Amino acid sequence: MSNTDNKPKEPQKTVASENTSTTEQHKSENSTTGENKKTNEEKKLDLYAEDSLALAGLSFKEKTAYKRSLYKKRIADMDTKDKISYTFVYYKWHFLFFVFLLVIAGWCIRTAYRTTLPTVLSVAILNDPYNHTAADYIPEAFRQYHQLDKKNFFKVYTDLFVSSTEDKEQLGTTMTDYQKIGYYNMYDMLDAIIGDEEALTLYATSDDTTGIDLSMDEALYKKIKDHVITMSDPTGIKNDGKPYAAAIDISDTEFVKNCGISYDKVYLMIPSTKYTDNQGTIDLIKLIFSL
């Protein structure tokens, strides 16, 4: 037997033991990392935590002083960036409430300012859904044509629908669009009504509109006379059933094209409260026909 065979064999490490050692090392590292992470998160939460016992029994003034003192203590060793971040998070509800107050104040100031502006024109456009083009165009065109500044107010009522078979006496828990227009008219909030043939037929028998010739001087009426539509009330109530100047046909005007009104035949009617003291109505007619 050779000497080589008689040498004692050195113990060998198994792969399993090495894997076990490595696994335990990883577990130890993960455990340490997890504990550090947990500690950091706890510290982060502690930055925004307040001692309920310390606050108990204190007055509002004392609580405020305690929180201010706690805040100063916590940011003492922070750099500028961390101070800003911490301050925003710590006082986030204060900041949000302040922004809310600014929005409310801005809205109130804007509303109060608008009430001081003179309303130069109020127009209702009927049976033409979602016509925001007209709502934008009319004020700008009116200001430009009559050389007005922007220190004035316009109201263009849209998304109002009426029918020639409208029940004028209908009463309900909510106002119909016809009743809304009547309300605007009653309280002198309407200078003109623009609508289609359905609206024309409806208002031909309604006291909510007046005769075109009764609402302007003779010189102006002569200039638009060819566009005037004559109607009569079959019930015999309005104008005793006799024909009268019920509306102005504005269908082929550039004004209507720029308003983007969806129907072909377009008529302008004058509310009954505007047969006098109707400068807004007259100025609108002059704009429409470039007079």
C-alpha positions in Angstrom: 0.0 0.0 0.0 1.4 3.4 -0.9 2.0 6.3 1.5 -0.5 8.3 -0.3 -3.3 5.9 0.6 -2.3 6.0 4.3 -2.7 9.9 4.6 -5.8 10.9 6.5 -8.5 12.6 4.4 -9.3 16.3 5.1 -13.0 16.9 5.9 -14.9 18.4 3.0 -17.6 21.1 3.2 -20.7 20.1 1.6 -22.7 22.3 -0.8 -25.7 22.0 1.4 -23.8 23.5 4.4 -22.5 26.4 2.2 -26.0 27.1 1.0 -27.3 27.0 4.5 -24.7 29.5 5.7 -25.4 31.8 2.8 -29.1 31.7 3.4 -28.7 32.5 7.1 -26.4 35.4 6.2 -29.0 36.8 3.7 -31.8 36.3 6.3 -29.6 38.2 8.8 -29.0 41.0 6.3 -32.7 41.2 5.3 -33.7 41.3 9.0 -31.3 44.1 9.6 -32.4 46.0 6.5 -36.1 45.5 7.5 -35.5 46.7 11.0 -33.6 49.7 9.7 -36.4 50.4 7.2 -39.0 50.1 9.9 -37.0 52.3 12.2 -36.7 55.0 9.5 -40.5 54.8 8.8 -41.2 55.1 12.5 -38.9 58.1 12.8 -40.6 59.6 9.8 -44.0 59.1 11.3 -42.8 60.5 14.6 -41.9 63.7 12.9 -45.6 64.4 12.3 -46.9 62.8 15.5 -48.1 64.8 18.4 -48.2 63.7 22.1 -51.9 63.4 22.9 -51.2 63.3 26.6 -49.2 66.4 26.4 -52.0 68.2 24.5 -54.7 66.9 26.9 -56.2 69.6 29.1 -54.4 72.5 27.3 -56.3 75.5 26.1 -56.3 76.3 22.3 -53.6 79.0 22.9 -51.4 76.6 24.8 -51.9 73.8 22.2 -50.9 76.2 19.5 -47.8 77.3 21.4 -46.8 73.6 22.1 -47.2 72.6 18.4 -45.1 75.6 17.3 -42.4 74.7 19.8 -42.5 71.1 18.6 -42.3 72.2 15.0 -39.2 74.4 15.7 -37.5 71.6 17.6 -38.0 69.1 14.7 -36.7 71.4 11.9 -33.7 72.7 13.9 -31.2 70.3 12.3 -32.8 70.0 8.9 -31.4 71.6 5.7 -33.5 74.1 3.7 -35.0 71.5 1.4 -36.1 69.3 4.2 -37.5 72.2 6.2 -39.7 73.2 3.2 -40.9 69.7 2.6 -41.6 69.1 6.3 -43.4 72.4 6.7 -45.7 71.7 3.8 -46.7 68.2 5.1 -47.0 69.3 8.7 -49.2 72.3 7.9 -50.9 70.8 4.8 -54.4 71.3 6.1 -53.6 74.9 6.9 -52.3 75.5 3.4 -55.3 73.8 1.8 -57.7 75.9 4.0 -55.8 79.0 3.0 -56.1 78.2 -0.7 -59.8 77.5 -0.2 -60.3 80.9 1.4 -58.4 82.6 -1.5 -60.7 80.9 -4.0 -63.9 81.9 -2.1 -62.6 85.5 -1.7 -61.7 85.7 -5.4 -65.1 84.4 -6.4 -66.9 86.9 -4.1 -64.8 89.8 -5.4 -65.4 88.8 -9.0 -69.2 88.5 -8.3 -69.3 91.9 -6.5 -67.4 93.5 -9.3 -69.7 92.1 -12.0 -72.8 93.5 -10.2 -71.3 97.0 -10.6 -71.1 96.6 -14.4 -74.0 97.8 -16.5 -75.8 95.1 -18.4 -76.0 96.4 -22.0 -77.7 93.5 -23.6 -79.6 90.3 -22.7 -80.6 87.9 -25.4 -82.4 84.5 -25.4 -81.7 82.1 -28.2 -84.4 79.4 -28.4 -84.4 75.9 -29.7 -80.7 75.8 -30.6 -78.9 73.4 -28.2 -75.5 74.0 -26.9 -74.8 77.1 -29.0 -71.8 78.5 -27.2 -70.6 80.1 -30.4 -73.4 82.7 -30.1 -72.7 83.2 -26.4 -69.1 84.2 -27.3 -69.7 86.0 -30.5 -72.6 88.4 -29.5 -70.8 90.3 -26.7 -67.6 90.7 -28.8 -69.4 91.8 -31.9 -71.6 94.2 -30.0 -68.7 95.8 -28.2 -66.7 96.2 -31.4 -69.6 97.6 -33.5 -70.6 100.1 -30.9 -67.1 100.8 -29.7 -67.5 99.8 -26.1 -64.9 98.8 -23.6 -65.1 95.6 -21.5 -66.5 97.3 -18.5 -70.0 96.0 -19.2 -72.0 92.8 -18.9 -73.8 90.7 -21.4 -76.2 87.8 -20.9 -76.9 85.3 -23.7 -79.4 82.7 -22.6 -79.1 79.4 -24.5 -80.4 75.8 -24.2 -84.0 77.1 -23.9 -86.7 75.1 -25.7 -90.2 76.1 -26.6 -93.0 74.6 -28.8 -95.8 76.2 -30.8 -98.1 73.9 -28.8 -96.7 75.1 -25.4 -99.2 75.1 -22.6 -98.9 78.7 -21.4 -101.0 78.0 -18.3 -99.0 75.0 -17.1 -98.0 75.1 -13.4 -95.5 72.7 -11.9 -92.8 72.3 -9.3 -90.2 73.4 -11.9 -90.4 76.2 -14.4 -90.7 75.3 -18.1 -88.3 77.2 -20.4 -91.3 79.2 -21.6 -91.9 80.3 -18.0 -88.3 81.1 -17.5 -88.4 83.5 -20.5 -91.5 85.0 -19.1 -89.7 85.6 -15.8 -86.8 87.2 -17.5 -89.2 89.4 -19.4 -91.2 90.3 -16.3 -88.2 91.5 -14.4 -86.7 93.4 -17.4 -83.9 91.0 -17.9 -84.4 90.5 -21.7 -83.8 92.7 -24.7 -84.5 90.3 -27.5 -85.8 86.8 -28.3 -84.2 84.9 -31.2 -86.0 81.8 -32.3 -87.2 79.5 -35.1 -90.7 79.1 -36.7 -91.9 77.2 -33.6 -91.0 80.1 -31.4 -92.5 82.6 -33.8 -95.8 80.8 -33.9 -95.8 80.5 -30.1 -95.1 84.2 -29.4 -97.6 85.3 -32.1 -100.4 84.5 -29.5 -98.4 85.5 -26.4 -98.4 88.7 -24.5 -94.6 88.2 -23.9 -93.7 90.1 -27.1 -94.7 93.4 -28.6 -95.1 94.8 -32.1 -91.9 95.7 -33.9 -93.3 99.0 -35.2 -94.2 100.0 -31.6 -90.7 99.6 -30.4 -88.7 102.0 -32.6 -88.9 105.3 -34.4 -90.3 105.5 -37.9 -86.9 106.1 -39.5 -85.4 102.9 -38.2 -88.6 100.9 -38.9 -88.5 102.0 -42.6 -84.9 100.6 -42.9 -85.9 97.1 -41.7 -89.5 97.1 -42.9 -88.8 94.6 -45.7 -87.6 92.1 -43.1 -90.7 92.4 -40.8 -93.0 89.4 -40.5 -96.7 90.0 -40.0 -98.7 87.6 -37.9 -102.1 87.5 -36.3 -103.5 85.8 -33.2 -106.1 83.2 -34.2 -107.6 83.4 -30.7 -108.4 87.1 -31.3 -106.8 88.2 -28.1 -103.5 89.8 -29.2 -104.1 93.0 -31.2 -107.8 91.9 -31.4 -106.8 89.2 -33.8 -105.7 91.8 -36.4 -102.3 91.4 -38.3 -99.4 93.1 -36.6 -95.6 93.3 -37.0 -94.6 90.3 -34.9 -91.0 89.7 -35.7 -88.0 90.5 -37.8 -86.6 87.9 -40.3 -82.8 87.9 -39.7 -82.1 84.6 -41.4 -79.8 85.8 -44.2 -77.7 88.1 -42.1 -74.0 87.8 -41.4 -74.8 88.0 -37.8 -76.8 84.8 -37.8 -74.0 83.0 -39.7 -71.4 84.1 -37.2 -73.7 83.0 -34.3 -73.8 79.5 -35.8 -77.5 79.1 -35.3 -78.5 75.6 -36.5 -81.9 76.3 -38.2 -82.5 78.1 -41.5 -85.3 80.5 -40.7 -84.3 82.8 -37.8 -86.5 85.5 -36.3 -86.0 88.2 -33.8 -88.9 89.2 -31.4 -89.0 92.1 -29.0 -90.1 91.4 -25.4 -93.2 93.2 -24.3 -91.2 95.2 -21.6 -89.0 96.6 -24.4 -91.5 98.7 -26.4 -89.9 101.7 -24.7 -86.6 102.2 -22.9 -85.0 99.6 -25.2 -81.6 101.0 -26.2 -80.1 97.5 -26.0 -82.7 96.1 -28.4 -82.2 98.9 -30.9 -78.4 98.6 -30.8 -78.7 94.9 -31.4 -80.9 95.5 -34.5 -78.4 98.1 -35.8 -75.6 95.5 -35.3 -77.6 92.8 -37.2 -78.3 95.0 -40.2 -75.2 97.1 -40.0 -77.2 100.3 -39.6 
